[in-house]
Amino acid sequence: MKFELPDIIAIGPALPLRVEDGLDDAVFNHPLTIKLDLPEDWIGTHIELRAATTVLDSLYSDDQRLYFDTLPDNRLYRLVKLDVAN
């Protein structure tokens, strides 16, 4: 199992992540629950989990950790911090 946060500081209000298990995705296609410690300025914000241009889930973090489900299919996902004031 491999979990990456590539180029985390270069993206701004988005955190890229990739989850890969090395198994055949056609057979092993069950989501995993990911627990992620958030940057301090993300606490109490609305967050979207995206793959390419598709929003997969809307999330809200009220503490330092964020829990979400994702497939370990080596796809590049992004957690995007939303500005709900606009």
Secondary structure, DSSP 8 states (H G I E B T S, - for coil): -EEE-TTTTTSSSEEEEEEE-SS-TTT----EEEEEE--GGGTT-EEEEEETTEEEEEEE-SSSEEEEEE--EEEEEEEEE--TT-
